[in-house]
Amino acid sequence: MSPITLNRPWMDFDLGAEMQVLSWAMNRPGFVRARRILWREVRNADLTLDLDVDAWLDGELQARDAADAVAFLTSRDIRCYNEAQTQVGTTRAHAVATVGFSNAERVGYRLDRTGKDWGTINIALHLNTAISQAALLEVMSIVVQARTAAVMDAGLTLPTGIATGTGTDCVAVAAPEGSTPYAGLHTEIGEATGCAVYKAVSKGATEWMQRYDPGKSETTKLMAQQGDP
């Protein structure tokens, strides 16, 4: 049975048990304990200028009986999610990603995205290996590294250079609590993490690029016209 349940505008990634989750999600940032990670699809029309987004999201989660979940917001069609699983030794990594480039950026620069949808890249990673909080921080760094590599390899050219991500990316990493202190690129955990995340984000990036063909000469003008449904 798949841990992914799609019921638009929601997607639910069931972790199988309550465990430590690290993210900078709007509703439960930092180190928390959760059983599931959710996506909520939105449109600009949903998020008006006078809306208290935090209160609105809290209300949406309460209505779904999901206040204990970690939740992402995205304007990407959540039916376009991608997932990848990698096993290295005893470590199994399961990555789920939604990938949209409508507000893509080159790190160190900012473009005017006024009036455009917020497609964003949201990534959830579930590991089966019990690790420490310090190791979970290291896992987070590898997820971000793998995401950036996949985005750069997709080759989206902006006026500021090759895109490295979007202005509203969010990541959540989950694993059972344990004493394993390290999860770097030289470890099974790091290898499995990087491979799964790279594959999931790369698939999503390829699909977005194929649909919107932003390789044309006026990339940002095209994205402004088409948005990121």
Disulfide bonds with the S-S distance in Angstrom:
none
